Amino acid sequence: MHVTEQSGQLKGTTSSIARVTIGLLLLVASSLKGYHLVTDASQWLPGSTAGVGGWLFPWPYLALVVLETSLGVALLANWRPHPLRVITIGLFLAFAVVSFALGITGRSRCACFGPVSVSPWWTLTLDMACVLALLLTRPVASRARQQTSLFAACTASVRINRPGRRALRLAGLVLGVCVLLITAGTLRFGSVAHAVYAFQGYRVIPDAWRVRLDAGSGVVTFTLRNYTPTPVTVTGVQTSCGLQKLTRLPQRIPPHGACRLQFNVAASANQSGRKAYAVRVFVDVPSPPIVLAIHAGT
C-alpha cells in the first residue's frame, strides 16, 4: 500500500512538473509574440504580415497570443486538466507541423518566440518533447478541477492568499486599461499601427512603410498623413542608389491632411532577383526620421 501511494505521488509530481513547465513555456512564447507585435507596429499596416515569410497575418497572430496565454494560465491553474491536456497536445502537434514545414522549405527562423531568432528544427524538437511529456504523464485530479471559473481554479490550485488575489485583480485592471487604450488609439488614428507609431513620437505616418514592386522598376507612391492639429512640412529625403525623387520638396502637409511622395525605381541592366531600397523622410517638427522601404523584383 505504501509503495502504491509513493508511486502515485511520483506520477503526480511528474505530471505537475510537465504541466507547469509547458504552461510557463506558453506564457513566455505569448509574451514575446505580444512584444513583437507592439514594438514592430508596421506589421499591422495593410499588406504587411507578422511572423515569418507571410505565414501569419497580424490578427491570427494576435489570436495565437491570446490562445497561448489562456492555455498557459489554465495549465498553471490545473483547470479542467483532462480536456485541457487534449487541447494542448493538439496545439503542439500543429506547432510541430508548422515548424517542420518551415524547416523543409529552408527558412532559417520561425516566429514561435517573436523577435527571438530560433531555428524551426529546434522548435520542432521542443514541440515534440512537449507532446511526449503530455502523452507520458496523466493529469492529477485536484480540487481546482471542480471549480466553475478559471479564476477560482487559479486561486485554489496555487493557494493564492489575499494579497495575491489583489495582485491578480490589479493585473486584470492593468490589462483592461491597455485594451481600452488600444481601442481608443485605433479609433483615433485608424489602426493599431498608427496608434503605436504616434505613441513612439511620429507626427507624420505613412499608409504603408513597405511597398513591393514586382516589375523591378517603375514609379512608387507613398502617402504620408499628418495626425497633428498643426501643419507639418516634409523638408527632405535621403534615398538609396537607384531611386529618383519625383516629388518637389519642401512639401507642406495641412493639419489632419496628407501628401504623396513619388519615387522612380530604375533597375540596372544586369540586376537580377530582388533588391531593397530605403528612403528616409525628414520633417520640420520633432519626430524620428520616417524610414520607408521598397522591394523591387521577384
C-alpha positions in Angstrom: 0.0 0.0 0.0 2.8 2.3 0.9 4.6 1.6 -2.4 1.4 2.3 -4.3 1.0 5.7 -2.6 4.6 6.5 -3.3 4.1 5.6 -7.0 1.0 7.7 -7.2 2.8 10.7 -5.6 5.7 10.3 -8.1 3.3 10.2 -11.0 1.5 13.3 -9.6 4.8 15.2 -9.2 6.0 14.3 -12.7 2.6 15.4 -14.2 2.8 18.6 -12.2 6.3 19.4 -13.4 5.4 18.8 -17.0 2.2 20.8 -16.7 3.9 23.8 -15.0 6.9 23.8 -17.4 4.6 23.7 -20.5 2.4 26.4 -19.0 5.4 28.7 -18.4 6.7 28.0 -21.9 3.4 29.0 -23.4 3.4 32.2 -21.4 6.9 33.1 -22.4 6.2 32.5 -26.0 2.9 34.5 -25.9 4.7 37.4 -24.1 7.5 37.5 -26.7 4.9 37.4 -29.6 3.0 40.3 -27.9 6.1 42.3 -27.5 6.9 41.7 -31.2 3.5 43.0 -32.3 3.7 46.1 -30.2 7.3 47.1 -31.0 7.1 46.3 -34.7 3.9 48.1 -35.4 4.5 48.0 -39.2 3.1 44.5 -39.1 -0.4 46.0 -38.5 -0.3 48.1 -41.7 -2.3 46.9 -44.7 -0.4 44.4 -46.8 2.2 43.5 -44.2 2.5 40.3 -42.3 3.5 39.1 -38.9 5.5 36.0 -38.3 8.0 34.7 -40.9 7.6 34.8 -44.7 3.9 35.7 -44.6 2.9 32.6 -42.7 0.7 34.5 -40.3 -1.2 37.8 -40.7 -1.3 40.1 -37.6 -4.8 39.3 -36.4 -4.4 35.5 -36.4 -1.0 36.1 -34.8 -2.7 38.1 -32.1 -5.3 35.4 -31.7 -2.5 32.9 -31.2 -1.1 35.2 -28.4 -4.4 35.1 -26.7 -4.7 31.3 -27.1 -1.2 30.6 -25.7 -1.8 33.0 -22.8 -5.1 31.3 -21.9 -3.7 27.8 -22.2 -0.7 28.8 -20.1 -2.8 30.2 -17.3 -5.1 27.2 -17.4 -2.2 24.8 -17.2 -0.7 26.6 -14.2 -4.1 26.6 -12.6 -4.7 22.9 -13.4 -8.2 23.8 -14.6 -10.1 21.1 -16.4 -7.0 19.0 -16.7 -8.2 16.2 -18.9 -9.8 18.2 -21.8 -7.0 20.8 -21.4 -4.4 18.1 -21.9 -6.0 17.0 -25.2 -6.2 20.6 -26.5 -2.6 21.3 -25.6 -1.4 18.2 -27.3 -3.3 19.2 -30.5 -1.8 22.7 -30.3 1.8 21.5 -30.0 1.2 19.0 -32.8 0.0 21.9 -35.0 3.2 23.9 -34.0 5.3 20.9 -34.9 3.7 20.7 -38.4 4.4 24.4 -39.0 8.0 24.1 -37.7 8.6 21.1 -40.0 7.1 22.9 -43.0 9.4 25.9 -42.3 12.4 23.7 -41.9 12.0 21.7 -45.1 11.4 25.0 -47.1 14.7 26.3 -46.0 13.6 29.0 -43.5 16.3 30.0 -41.0 13.9 31.0 -38.2 10.3 30.9 -37.1 8.1 33.3 -35.2 7.5 30.9 -32.3 9.2 33.3 -29.8 8.5 36.6 -31.5 11.7 38.6 -32.1 14.0 35.9 -30.7 15.6 34.0 -33.6 15.2 30.3 -33.2 15.7 27.6 -35.9 12.5 25.8 -36.9 14.3 22.5 -36.3 14.9 23.4 -32.6 11.2 24.4 -32.2 10.2 21.2 -33.8 12.2 19.3 -31.3 10.7 21.3 -28.4 7.2 20.8 -29.7 7.6 17.1 -29.9 9.2 17.0 -26.5 6.1 18.7 -25.1 3.8 16.3 -26.9 5.7 13.3 -25.5 5.7 14.8 -22.0 1.9 15.3 -22.1 1.4 11.8 -23.6 3.5 10.1 -20.9 2.0 11.8 -17.9 -1.5 11.8 -16.7 -3.2 14.9 -15.2 -3.8 14.6 -11.5 -7.2 15.5 -10.2 -7.3 18.4 -7.8 -9.9 20.5 -6.0 -9.1 23.2 -8.6 -10.7 21.0 -11.3 -14.1 21.2 -9.5 -14.1 25.0 -9.6 -16.5 26.5 -12.1 -14.4 29.5 -13.0 -10.8 29.8 -14.2 -10.1 32.5 -11.5 -11.3 30.2 -8.8 -9.2 27.4 -10.2 -6.1 29.6 -10.2 -6.6 30.6 -6.6 -7.4 27.0 -5.4 -4.6 25.4 -7.4 -1.8 27.6 -6.3 -3.3 28.6 -2.9 -3.1 32.4 -3.6 -3.6 34.4 -0.4 -5.4 37.7 -0.1 -2.5 39.9 -1.3 -2.0 37.6 -4.2 -5.7 37.8 -5.2 -5.4 41.6 -5.0 -2.4 41.4 -7.3 -4.3 39.3 -9.8 -7.2 41.8 -9.8 -4.7 44.7 -10.3 -3.1 42.8 -13.2 -6.6 42.4 -14.7 -7.2 46.1 -14.2 -4.0 47.0 -16.0 -4.8 44.6 -18.8 -8.3 46.2 -19.2 -6.7 49.7 -19.3 -4.3 48.6 -22.0 -7.2 47.2 -24.1 -9.0 50.5 -23.6 -6.0 52.5 -24.7 -5.5 50.3 -27.8 -9.2 50.7 -28.7 -9.1 54.4 -28.2 -5.9 54.8 -30.2 -7.3 52.7 -33.0 -10.5 54.8 -33.1 -8.4 58.0 -33.1 -5.6 57.1 -35.6 -7.4 54.5 -37.7 -5.3 51.4 -36.9 -3.2 49.8 -34.2 -0.1 50.6 -36.2 -0.8 54.3 -36.5 -1.6 54.5 -32.8 1.6 52.8 -31.7 3.7 54.9 -34.1 2.0 58.1 -32.7 2.9 56.9 -29.2 6.5 56.5 -30.3 6.7 60.1 -31.3 5.9 60.1 -35.1 3.9 63.1 -36.2 3.6 62.0 -39.8 2.8 58.4 -40.5 2.7 56.7 -43.9 -0.2 54.5 -45.0 2.4 51.8 -45.8 6.0 51.5 -44.7 6.9 48.9 -47.3 6.0 48.6 -50.9 6.7 45.7 -53.3 7.4 46.4 -56.9 7.4 43.1 -58.8 8.3 44.6 -62.1 11.7 45.6 -60.8 11.4 49.2 -62.0 8.7 51.9 -62.1 7.1 54.6 -60.1 6.3 54.1 -56.4 4.0 56.3 -54.4 3.9 56.7 -50.6 1.1 58.6 -48.8 2.0 60.5 -45.6 -0.6 61.6 -43.2 -0.4 64.3 -40.6 -2.2 63.4 -37.4 -1.5 66.7 -35.6 -3.6 69.8 -35.4 -0.7 71.9 -36.9 0.8 71.9 -40.4 3.9 69.8 -40.9 6.5 70.2 -43.7 8.5 67.5 -45.3 11.9 69.1 -45.6 13.9 66.5 -47.3 14.5 62.8 -48.1 17.6 60.6 -48.3 17.4 57.7 -50.8 19.4 54.6 -51.7 21.2 54.5 -55.0 18.9 53.7 -57.9 16.0 55.8 -56.6 15.0 59.1 -58.1 12.8 61.5 -56.2 9.9 62.8 -58.4 8.1 65.0 -55.8 9.3 68.5 -55.3 10.3 69.4 -51.8 9.6 71.0 -49.3 6.0 69.6 -49.2 3.5 71.1 -46.7 1.0 68.8 -45.1 -2.0 70.6 -43.6 -3.4 69.6 -40.2 -5.0 66.1 -40.4 -4.2 66.1 -44.1 -2.0 64.1 -46.4 0.6 64.4 -49.2 2.2 62.0 -51.6 5.8 61.3 -52.3 6.8 59.6 -55.6 10.0 57.8 -56.4 11.2 56.3 -59.6 12.9 52.9 -59.3 15.5 52.5 -62.1 16.8 48.9 -62.2 20.2 48.4 -63.8 20.5 46.2 -66.9 22.5 43.5 -65.1 20.2 43.4 -62.0 18.6 40.1 -61.2 16.5 39.0 -58.3 15.0 41.2 -55.6 16.6 44.4 -54.4 15.7 46.5 -51.4 15.7 50.3 -51.4 15.4 52.6 -48.4 14.0 56.2 -48.1 14.5 58.4 -45.0 12.0 61.2 -44.8 12.6 64.3 -42.6 10.0 66.8 -41.3 10.2 70.2 -39.6 8.8 69.0 -36.2 10.4 66.9 -33.5 9.9 63.4 -34.9 12.1 60.3 -35.7 13.0 60.0 -39.4 10.4 58.1 -41.3 12.1 55.1 -42.9 10.3 53.7 -46.0 11.3 50.5 -47.9 10.8 49.4 -51.5 11.3 45.8 -52.5 11.8 45.6 -56.3 12.0 42.5 -58.4 10.9 38.9 -57.8 
